[in-house]
Amino acid sequence: MKAVILVAGFGSRLRPLTDNLPKALLPIGNSNTLTRMVTSLQKHGISEFIFVTGHFEEKIKAYITTHFT
């Protein structure tokens, strides 16, 4: 089964926190929203992901490559 994760957007309401980092990668405790989503879905048997990116696409791709491949 595949999951589609939406990680696009400017995060304008979270500025200045999102000036240099996408909102999905903002720290929440020892994690972030993207890690929490992927980890939770993996625990439920999801193994394929489609990420819809936009703003800061390169940072999201780099994070996914580093942490989930």
C-alpha positions as CSV (number, residue, x, y, z in Angstrom):
1,M,0.0,0.0,0.0
2,K,1.1,3.6,-0.7
3,A,0.7,6.8,1.2
4,V,0.7,10.3,-0.1
5,I,2.2,12.8,2.3
6,L,1.7,16.5,1.6
7,V,4.7,18.5,2.7
8,A,4.3,21.5,0.4
9,G,3.6,25.0,1.4
10,F,5.4,28.1,2.7
11,G,4.4,27.8,6.4
12,S,3.8,31.6,6.3
13,R,1.9,31.6,9.6
14,L,4.9,30.0,11.3
15,R,7.4,32.7,10.2
16,P,10.1,33.4,11.2
17,L,10.5,29.7,12.1
18,T,9.9,28.7,8.5
19,D,12.2,31.2,6.8
20,N,15.0,28.6,6.4
21,L,13.2,25.3,7.2
22,P,10.0,23.7,5.9
23,K,7.2,23.4,8.4
24,A,7.3,19.5,8.2
25,L,10.9,19.6,9.5
26,L,10.4,22.0,12.4
27,P,11.4,20.3,15.7
28,I,8.7,19.0,17.9
29,G,10.5,17.6,21.0
30,N,13.1,15.1,19.7
31,S,11.3,14.7,16.3
32,N,9.4,16.5,13.6
33,T,6.1,16.2,11.8
34,L,7.5,14.4,8.8
35,T,9.3,11.7,10.9
36,R,6.2,11.2,13.0
37,M,4.0,10.7,9.9
38,V,6.3,8.3,8.2
39,T,7.1,6.3,11.3
40,S,3.4,6.0,12.2
41,L,2.5,4.8,8.7
42,Q,5.4,2.3,8.7
43,K,4.1,0.8,11.9
44,H,0.8,0.2,10.1
45,G,2.3,-1.6,7.2
46,I,2.8,1.2,4.7
47,S,6.1,0.8,2.8
48,E,5.8,3.1,-0.2
49,F,5.5,6.9,0.1
50,I,4.7,9.7,-2.4
51,F,5.8,13.1,-1.1
52,V,4.1,16.2,-2.5
53,T,6.7,18.9,-2.1
54,G,7.0,22.5,-3.0
55,H,8.8,25.1,-1.0
56,F,12.2,23.8,0.3
57,E,11.8,20.6,-1.8
58,E,15.6,20.0,-1.7
59,K,15.7,20.1,2.1
60,I,12.7,17.6,2.3
61,K,14.3,15.3,-0.3
62,A,17.7,15.4,1.6
63,Y,16.0,14.6,4.9
64,I,14.0,11.7,3.5
65,T,17.1,10.3,1.8
66,T,19.2,10.6,5.0
67,H,16.6,9.2,7.4
68,F,14.4,6.8,5.5
69,T,16.4,5.0,2.8
